[in-house]
Amino acid sequence: MGQYPKAEPLELRALRIYEKVLGPDHPDTATAAGNLGRLYCDKGEFAKAEPLELRALAIDEKKLGSEHVDTAKCLDNLGDLYRETGQYAKAEPLYQRALKIREKMLGSDHFSVAETLDDLAALYWAKGQSAKAEPLSQRAAGIRARIKENSVAETK
């Protein structure tokens, strides 16, 4: 982390290349926009990040569908942005929708499901709703433990 001055021009360049080669509404362009948006989020430049995250979500919903795992990733990322800026009412439905998609498309014991559970739990912790946060955190930890157990068992 911390290589933002080097990363930003590379992410900008990647986005411009995808836009030129694949077009402004291609799913790979959405990924590049989302990557740049995440970089801006990480830097705390939320005003720059939000339009990129919204663009990525709009492209993926249009081109891949509202139930696609890439759409869920965009929802989760946008939820992170809103949580990090204290816009909890905007973040919660995004996380809930991402969770439903990921559970449906990937199964209930997938790493990405654990990621969204943790994000939703972080939102509830931030809102002081520990009764909602704790079971989500525990469920995410259980998923990660099962993944680790399966991984260790496969290497034996």
Buried (B, 14 or more C-beta within 10 A) or exposed (E): EEEEEEBBEEBEEBBEEBBEEBEEEBBBBBBBBBBBBBBBBBBEBBEBBBEBBBBBBBBBBEBBEEEBBBBBBBBBBBBBBBBBBEBBEBBBEBBBBBBBBBBEBBEEBBEBBBBBBBBBBBBBBBBEEEEBBEEBBEBBBEBBEEBEEEEEEEEE
